[in-house]
Structures are given as structure tokens and as C-alpha cells.
Amino acid sequence: MNNQKIYKRCSLYLILTFILTIIASSCTNEDLSDNNRKLLNSAEEKNLTTFVSSPSTRISIDYNNGKYKWTKGDRIFVQDDNGIWQQSTNAVDEDNVASFKFKVPGKFGGKNSYKVLYLGENANSNQVVYPNIQQQDMPNSSSHLGKSGDWGTAIAKKGTGIAYEFRIKHKSTILVLQPYNANSRLEDCYIYKVEISSDNDVVGTYSIDHSTETLKNDGTGKVITVNTNSKNSALNQYPNGFPIKEITANIDDNGTYVVMKPGVHKLTIKYYIQDVFTKVSDVITKHYPSFDYKENTYYPMPANLKILNYSPMYYMWDAKQNYWYPHQWGTTDVWQPKVSAEIMSSYAKLPGDSYNKNYPREKDTAPDRWYNDSYPGENIRNDAQTALFKQLPNANEMAWYCLKGDPHIDKDKLYSFVGHLWKGGMWFLKKEKISGFSTEQTPDGKDCRLLVANTYYHNSAPVATPPASARLSDYFFLPALGYSYIGRMVNVGFSGYFYSSSARPKNGNDGSPYAIALSFRGETKYNFQVYVEAINRIKACRTHVFGMTEGQ
């Protein structure tokens, strides 16, 4: 929290002392609304006293320059000569007002200065309310602070003419949340809710100790929920929430302001995210150690969501370049579809989302993207030749992962792929954790590189849940990213296909060459079974170096 920013003050004296002090200043007519100029002229006739906020006293905040403004509906309380807290009869009548003339009933004139309270919209002169549910309709908008518990004190002093002038010292803490995902840009992804939990009270109804200008410890709430969508607003500009799209923090995209009681708090912040394109949603949690959050202070809190990202690359077997090279996702002229063909009826946005005609059709026109079509003869070992494919497990190793790799299904593992959120895949033991693991023979003593089959091995009963957290480091994860075929992505989110470095030592009856791959799939989503099987080399599958969990 070293980069905390202090609410800006107009007086150098305020900065040096950090004590509430009022320095009289005049307000220009340019700082006032037309309605309040008229009210000023008739104040004495109505037995009302005018209290003028200086241009530095503002309730909503501009994050970039630290300036504050009053928002519509704001009122103040002033303690009169009889010790009675009087509420202003008028309220701020529009948003973004730099200075305002409040009209206050009661007996005034016997003193040169008076205590002023700003208590937001949900309080009275003896209480402050920090609601457990806060609503922000637009990114980087702080207009809701007054509704969410922001409060402050001031001393009003006699100014020019009949008015008393004051500056508010804010007494709340404001968190400025700025989530982003450094691993990849995202599209159609939104944060629709944020939940902030504390190890002690941060919200509730608190009594004010007027002698110390602090709150008594009578609040009990430990959880704040900020709804970051505009479904209930008139304009409804952000019905899905605030966007998550940049790889660095950008307050204009999703800056979220949270008002809470100051103090020493240990916080947990949960970001509720959704991809409206793939319909995938999740909750990402961030933990913060105990820290003394000061009053009159706002804290920028950028948060890297660290969503695991997978490369867009698919390859025909042993091809030199990926299926869409050089127009894969992430380039300036993208050919690669963004979503699996099976679900286009629900998620289609543009025709190119599911199909592109520029896929490799033959070796002559796309030699680098085309598969290795070598065939030395039946039952003769045929290994991959490119540097990438030489790193992949061979057919024997795939058999060990299938049969002895203790495969676990994980339907909730979140990751991003081609700019969208996806879930689902399988965990397998790392080879060093598999007893007897061998590159030269399968668990039953065979050499798959010399054998001809359609299905070599099959595991019909993987564990239906992820590995225990304590053992997770013994495993690696493979995502359900399907494959690419005839210009389409197929079964993304429903199955996984991963090439080995081994070709099947016999072509098909029609002469088509095959390679050996590990796959997992099922009749229904996440009902995976694991196979080591022959795949036509024209299919573009994933090429993962087994043993690594981070995105590949």
C-alpha cells in the first residue's frame, strides 16, 4: 500500500498538520448553480443561515487529479448556538458541483465558527451508515460514495457577507479496485460483483463520538458487496458489469470504489467474473495481509487476476508451423475462429467466429502448415522430425499417462484461450511420480511405436474430481481445447486431443497417414474417458509438453 494517495487539500497547512483546520476562502459565482444563486438572495428572509463549501470540499472523487465534487442529494448538518444539529433544508441539486451554498435553519450568529457534519444519504446527526451492499453503475465513478458511507467533519467560519465557509475532512477509507489480467487480453469478459471481507467490522450503523469526531465500535458487518453493473440504472450502460480486457490496470475500464470504516483490517477480495460469449463464470480471490487503512485516504488496489492462458496454436502432426500461421489469434489479421463450431448457434457474433476458409488444404499450397506425410512402411517406427514435436511424449509414454497416470477430471479449472474464458480438463501424474514409467515400452511391455491399432489403450474410469490440494503439485493439467479441422475449431470445452511424437506405423485403407495421440472425451460434457488412439494427421491437435501446468 506504499502508493496510497491522500485526499487533496487546498491548504498547505492541512497537508502539514493533518488536523482539521478551516481557512476562510471566498467562492466565485462560477462555482454555484443558478438555483443556489437565487436561494442566497432570499436566505435572510427565510431565517436560514448560509454555509458555503469551498471548491476543495467535494464528495465524489476524480481519481486522476484528486479533485472532489458534490453530488446530487448531498446535505450537511450544522450544530447551532443551542447545541442542536440542524440539517440543511436544501440539497445539492445536480451532480459534479464544485461548491454549494447550503441553507440551514436554527439559531446562528452567536459564534464565529460552527461544527459541520457531512453524513452521506443514509445517516442522521448521531450515526453513520456503511451499507453492506454498495452499487456502482459506471467504471471509475465515485458518485455513489455519499450513499455508501462516506462522511466528514468541518469547522465553518464567518466569511465575507452573511455566509459561513467550510472545508470537509473526509473520515472514511476508500479502496479503488483495479482488476486486470496480465496473462492475456480478454474479450466479452466482465466483473459483475466484488465482495470484500474483513477479519473485523467494516460496515454497519455506527454512532458518532462528537467529542473526538470518530466512530464508536458498534458496527458488526464484516462483508461488503459492490454490484458493478447498471441493470437498475436508467441508462443501463453496463448491464453485464465492468469490462476486464487489458493486461495492465486501467481505471477507466473497471475502477471500482469501495467505502469502508478505517482501521486495521485483514481483507479478502473476491472478483465475480463472467464471459458473456462462452457463458463461463468464476470467482477469483485475492488475499491482503493486515494493514492500517487510514481515514481521509484512498488506496489504489490494482489486482492481477492471473488467469491461466493457453496458446492459440494447433498443429497438424509434425507440421513446421501452426494451423493458422501467420494469422493465429493475437496477430493483426486473424484467421483463427474464436469458438467451437458446436456452440455457434448460441454464441455466434460474426461468420468468422466459427469458420475460416484459409485453413491448409493441401501440401502444395501450405507446405509449412501441412502434416509430415512420411511413411517408411508397415510396423516400422516413424518418429517426428520437427523440434517442437520431438519434445512431445512418444506413444509408449502416452500409454503410461493413460493407464498409470491417475487421471482426474476437473470441470471447474478456469483458463483463457483466444481471448475468452473456458473451463474443464484433466490432471495427470507427472512422469517422475509414476512408478515404472518408461519411454521404451508400455505398462504391459509393448512398444506402441511398432504396433498398428485404432485404439491402443483406454481408461474408462478416471477419478471424477480434481486431485487433493496437498498433492496437486504431483500432477499437471491438460485443457479441454478440442482440435481444429477443415477451418473450424471442434469440441473446445468438451474434449482434449494431444499429439505424441509417434506416427502410427501403417496408413489407413484409403492411404491416409495416422499419428498416435492421447485424448479424453465423453458422451456428455466432463464425462471424460481417456484414450491412446490413432488420429488422422490432417487434424490439428494440441502439442503440449507433458509435465507443465502453465499455459502452453
FENDA-V135216 format. One line per field, one symbol per residue. phi: phi as a letter, one per 20 degrees, with the letter a starting at -180 (. if undefined). psi: psi as a letter, one per 30 degrees, with the letter a starting at -180 (. if undefined). burial: # if it has 16 or more other C-alpha atoms within 10 Angstrom, else .. A space follows every 50 residues. Layout:
BEGIN
phi: ???
psi: ???
burial: ???
END
This chain:
BEGIN
phi: .fefdegfdedfffffdldfcddfbedeffedfggefffgfdfffeldde cdeffeecdeceffcmecbfdgnfccdceefemeedeffdcgdbemefbb dedcfoecpecebbfccdcmddccfdbcdeffcdccecflddfegfedof bacbdedfdfmeeddbcedfdedcedecfbcffafccmdcddaccddcfb fccpddeeeffdlcefedecfdcdddedbdfeefflfcfeoefdbeecfb fffbgcdcdbffpecddcdddedbdfeemecacddcdcfgbeeeflbddf cfcfflfgddgffccfflffcfgdgecfgoefceeffdbfffdffedfcc gffdbbfeffdaffebffeeffefbfpfmdgcefdffffffffefffgff ffedelfcecedfebdblnceccorcdcffffedfngbeebegenddffd ddaedebbdecffecfffgfdffedcddeedlbdblncecmfncbcccfe edefeafffenfeccdceccabfcfmefcdcdbecgfffedfceefodef gc
psi: gfgkkkkklfkeeeeefgkjkkkkllklffflleefeeeefgeefghkkk kkklffjlelkjeefglllllkfkllkkjafggkjkkkfllkgllhkelk jkkklajlfflflkkkkkgafglafflkjjkfklkkfkkhkgfgeffgfk llllkklkakbflkklkkjkglkkkjkikljffkklkgkljfkkkkklfa kflajkkkjfefhlklhglfkfkkkjjhlgfgleehfiffakkjflglkj ffegkkkkklklajkjkkkkkjlkjfefgkllkkkkkklkkjjllhkkjk ikjjfhkkkklgkkklkglellegkhhlkflfikfklflkefgffegkel efffkkfglkfleefiefflljgkjflkgkkjllfleeffflkleeeeee eeegghkkkjffkkllkhglkllkakkkkleffjkgkkffllfggljffg lklejelkjfhlkflllkefgeffllkkligblkkhglkkgkfflkkjkl gklkhkllfgfkkllklklkllflkgiklkkjlkkkffkjllikjkfkel k.
burial: ......###....#......#####.#....##..#..##..#....### ###########.#...#####..#######....####.####..##### ########....#############.######.################# #########...####################################.# ########......#...#.##########.......############# #.##########################.###..........######## #####.####################.##....########..#..##.. .#####..##.....#.######.#....#####...###.######### ###############################..#..#...###...#### ##...####..##..##......########################### #######.....#########....######################.#. ##
END
